[in-house]
Amino acid sequence: MALCDSDGEIISCDSVQIYRGFELGCAKPRTLERERVRHHLIDVANWNEPFDAARFRQLATAAVSDIAARGRRPILCGGTGLYLRVLRWGLVDAPASDPALRERLFARENAEPGSLFADLTRVDPVTALRTEPHNLVHIVRALEIFMLTGLPASDFRARHGFREEQLPMRVVALRWPRDMLRQRIRDRCENMIRGGLVDEVRRLLSQGVSERARPMLSVGYRETCDVVIGRQNLEGLAERIAASTWAYARRQMTWLRRERDVSWLDITSTEQAVRILGSNDGADRCAQNA
């Protein structure tokens, strides 16, 4: 990527790439790519290590400062909207986490899958509507806030308002033609399986990684774990992952449309995006499509 080759370094904004051992299912940059362009916030946590938005913000802020101090350009790249939001606008002023309470909530979810999301829908329907049912980290955090304060997490977010940009940045969202995006998703899923995703998940489980671990519940790993454990057949795996990925991509786009000051860039290839963003009139092109 010419934009990165010049003076840029990438900060991953992906909530799975932070975990060691998880490679294919999160499209972690390959060794050659990481040798060509320096990447940050990849392989910084073990699967059973607590990692939340506050921790991401701490590490990402440090990376931004380090990159800028060396006269280079930080490029945040990835698809976890919450991470982008807290880095840009700051953290909501909510109570600190309660490890004992979280442990009880996770234990209950293990015993009764789906029960926590049902609880969240009952006590905080606004947050439930914006939360993916398998995203236990977000669900547990929202329930934790409610149980500690008696107030829904959505109230805290509304008071915060994300009004003050604490880390100024230019945010660009790439908008692909619908059919082209769906085909890219299908191709990626088939390539992941051909590349050894099933073997990767089998290896992770054999090493003691829990099937309920946060990264194992993410799109791609969740469906593959079902195959390895025997709950689903290998046949149709690519199609199931593609369907989940498409649903997630739609939620990402909805999230970004709700964010303030996001420029949309209509593209038909990654090369086109790099060329436009790296050009002198790139900012104008993005502004016209905002």
C-alpha positions in Angstrom: 0.0 0.0 0.0 1.6 3.2 -1.2 0.0 5.2 1.6 1.7 3.1 4.2 4.9 2.6 2.4 5.6 6.4 2.5 5.3 7.3 6.1 2.5 5.4 7.7 2.2 2.7 10.4 -1.0 0.7 11.1 -2.8 0.5 14.4 -5.2 -2.5 14.3 -8.7 -1.6 15.4 -9.8 -5.3 15.3 -11.0 -6.9 18.5 -9.7 -10.4 17.6 -6.3 -9.5 16.1 -5.2 -8.5 19.5 -5.1 -12.2 20.6 -2.1 -14.5 20.1 -2.8 -17.6 18.1 -5.8 -16.4 16.3 -4.7 -15.8 12.7 -6.9 -16.9 9.7 -10.3 -16.2 11.1 -9.5 -12.5 11.8 -7.4 -12.0 8.6 -4.4 -11.1 10.7 -1.7 -9.5 8.5 0.9 -12.0 7.3 4.5 -11.9 8.3 5.6 -10.3 5.0 2.9 -7.6 5.4 4.1 -6.8 8.9 7.7 -6.7 7.8 6.8 -4.3 5.0 4.7 -2.0 7.2 4.9 -1.7 11.0 1.7 -2.8 12.7 0.6 -2.1 16.3 -1.9 -3.8 18.7 -1.6 -7.2 17.1 -0.8 -10.2 19.4 -0.9 -8.2 22.6 -3.1 -10.5 24.7 -3.7 -14.1 25.5 -7.2 -15.6 24.9 -8.0 -15.7 28.7 -6.6 -12.2 29.4 -9.1 -9.4 30.3 -9.1 -6.9 27.5 -11.7 -4.2 27.1 -12.2 -0.8 25.4 -10.4 1.0 28.1 -7.3 -1.2 27.6 -7.5 -0.7 23.9 -7.6 3.0 24.3 -4.6 2.9 26.6 -2.5 0.9 24.1 -3.7 2.7 21.0 -3.1 6.2 22.5 0.4 5.1 23.4 0.9 3.8 19.9 -0.3 7.0 18.3 2.1 9.0 20.5 5.0 6.7 19.6 4.3 6.9 15.9 3.9 10.6 15.9 7.1 11.1 17.9 9.0 9.4 15.2 7.6 11.7 12.6 5.4 9.1 11.0 1.6 8.8 10.4 -0.7 6.6 12.5 -3.3 4.9 10.4 -6.1 3.2 12.4 -7.5 0.3 10.4 -10.2 -2.3 11.3 -13.8 -2.9 12.1 -14.5 -2.7 15.8 -16.7 0.4 16.1 -16.5 0.7 19.9 -12.7 0.8 19.8 -12.8 3.6 17.2 -15.4 5.5 19.3 -13.6 5.4 22.6 -10.2 6.3 21.0 -11.7 9.3 19.3 -14.3 10.5 21.8 -13.1 9.1 25.1 -14.6 6.7 27.6 -18.0 6.9 29.2 -17.9 7.8 32.9 -19.3 4.5 34.2 -18.3 2.4 37.3 -15.2 0.3 37.1 -15.5 -3.3 36.3 -16.2 -5.8 39.0 -14.3 -9.1 38.3 -16.4 -11.2 40.7 -19.6 -10.0 39.2 -18.3 -10.6 35.7 -17.3 -14.1 36.6 -20.8 -14.9 37.9 -22.3 -13.5 34.7 -20.1 -15.5 32.4 -20.7 -18.6 34.5 -24.4 -18.1 34.1 -24.1 -17.7 30.4 -22.1 -20.9 30.2 -24.9 -22.7 32.0 -27.7 -21.0 30.1 -26.6 -19.7 26.7 -28.5 -16.7 25.6 -29.7 -15.8 29.1 -27.6 -12.7 29.4 -28.8 -11.2 26.2 -32.4 -11.8 27.2 -31.7 -10.0 30.5 -30.1 -7.1 28.6 -33.1 -6.8 26.4 -35.3 -6.6 29.4 -33.4 -4.0 31.5 -31.7 -2.0 28.7 -33.5 -2.5 25.3 -31.7 0.5 23.8 -28.3 -1.1 24.3 -29.6 -4.6 23.4 -30.8 -3.2 20.0 -27.2 -2.0 19.3 -25.5 -5.1 20.5 -24.7 -8.3 18.6 -26.3 -11.2 20.6 -23.0 -13.2 20.6 -20.9 -10.2 21.9 -20.6 -11.3 25.5 -18.1 -8.7 26.4 -20.4 -5.8 25.5 -23.4 -7.6 27.0 -21.7 -8.4 30.3 -20.4 -4.8 30.6 -23.9 -3.4 30.0 -25.4 -5.7 32.6 -22.5 -4.9 35.0 -23.3 -1.2 34.8 -27.0 -1.8 35.4 -26.4 -4.1 38.3 -23.9 -1.8 40.0 -25.9 1.4 39.5 -29.5 0.5 38.8 -29.3 2.6 35.6 -29.0 1.3 32.0 -25.7 1.7 30.2 -27.6 3.6 27.5 -28.2 6.4 30.0 -24.5 6.8 30.7 -23.8 6.9 27.0 -26.5 9.5 26.4 -25.0 11.7 29.1 -21.5 11.4 27.7 -22.8 12.2 24.2 -19.4 11.7 22.6 -19.4 15.4 21.9 -15.7 16.3 22.4 -13.1 14.8 20.1 -10.3 13.8 22.4 -8.1 12.4 19.6 -8.8 14.4 16.4 -8.8 12.1 13.4 -10.0 11.9 9.8 -12.4 8.9 9.5 -13.1 7.4 6.1 -15.5 4.5 5.6 -15.2 2.5 2.3 -18.5 1.8 0.6 -18.4 -1.1 -1.9 -21.2 -2.0 -4.3 -23.4 -4.4 -2.5 -22.9 -7.4 -4.9 -19.2 -6.8 -5.0 -18.9 -6.7 -1.2 -20.9 -9.9 -0.8 -18.7 -11.7 -3.4 -15.5 -10.4 -1.5 -17.0 -11.9 1.7 -17.7 -15.2 0.1 -14.2 -15.4 -1.5 -12.6 -14.5 1.8 -14.5 -17.2 3.7 -13.5 -19.9 1.1 -9.9 -18.8 1.3 -9.8 -18.9 5.1 -11.1 -22.5 5.0 -8.7 -23.5 2.2 -5.9 -21.9 4.2 -6.5 -24.1 7.2 -9.1 -22.3 9.5 -10.5 -25.7 10.7 -7.0 -26.9 11.7 -6.3 -23.6 13.4 -9.4 -23.9 15.6 -8.7 -27.5 16.3 -5.2 -26.6 17.5 -6.5 -23.7 19.7 -9.0 -26.0 21.4 -6.4 -28.7 21.9 -4.2 -26.0 23.6 -7.0 -25.4 26.1 -8.7 -22.4 24.6 -12.3 -22.4 25.8 -15.0 -22.5 23.1 -16.6 -19.7 25.1 -13.5 -17.5 25.0 -14.1 -14.0 23.6 -12.2 -14.5 20.4 -13.7 -17.9 19.8 -17.2 -16.4 19.8 -16.3 -14.0 17.0 -17.6 -14.5 13.4 -15.8 -17.2 11.6 -14.3 -18.8 14.7 -17.8 -19.4 16.2 -19.0 -21.3 13.2 -15.7 -23.3 12.8 -15.7 -24.2 16.4 -19.2 -25.8 16.0 -17.7 -28.0 13.2 -14.6 -29.1 15.2 -16.7 -29.9 18.3 -19.3 -31.8 16.1 -22.3 -29.6 16.4 -22.3 -28.8 12.6 -21.0 -30.5 9.5 -18.0 -29.2 7.6 -20.2 -29.0 4.4 -21.6 -25.5 4.2 -19.2 -24.0 6.6 -18.0 -21.3 4.2 -21.7 -20.3 3.5 -22.5 -20.1 7.2 -19.5 -17.9 7.9 -20.3 -15.7 4.9 -23.9 -15.2 6.1 -22.6 -14.2 9.6 -20.0 -11.9 8.1 -22.5 -10.2 5.8 -24.8 -9.6 8.8 -21.9 -8.2 10.7 -20.8 -6.0 7.8 -24.3 -4.5 7.7 -24.2 -3.7 11.4 -20.8 -2.1 10.9 -22.2 0.2 8.2 -25.1 1.0 10.4 -22.8 1.9 13.2 -20.6 4.1 11.0 -23.6 5.9 9.6 -24.5 6.8 13.2 -21.1 8.2 14.0 -20.3 11.9 13.6 -18.0 13.3 11.0 -17.4 10.1 8.9 -16.6 10.5 5.2 -17.8 7.8 2.9 -15.7 6.8 -0.1 -17.4 4.8 -3.0 -14.9 2.3 -4.4 -14.6 -0.8 -6.5 -11.1 -1.9 -5.5 -8.7 -1.5 -2.6 -6.1 -0.1 -5.1 -8.6 2.7 -5.9 -9.1 3.5 -2.2 -5.3 3.7 -1.6 -4.8 5.9 -4.7 -7.5 8.3 -3.7 -6.6 8.6 0.0 -2.9 9.0 -0.9 -3.6 11.8 -3.4 -3.6 15.5 -2.7 -7.3 15.7 -3.4 -8.2 12.7 -1.4 -9.8 14.7 1.4 -12.0 16.6 -1.1 -13.1 13.4 -2.7 -14.2 12.0 0.7 -15.9 15.2 1.7 -18.0 15.1 -1.5 -19.3 11.7 -0.6 -19.9 12.4 3.1 
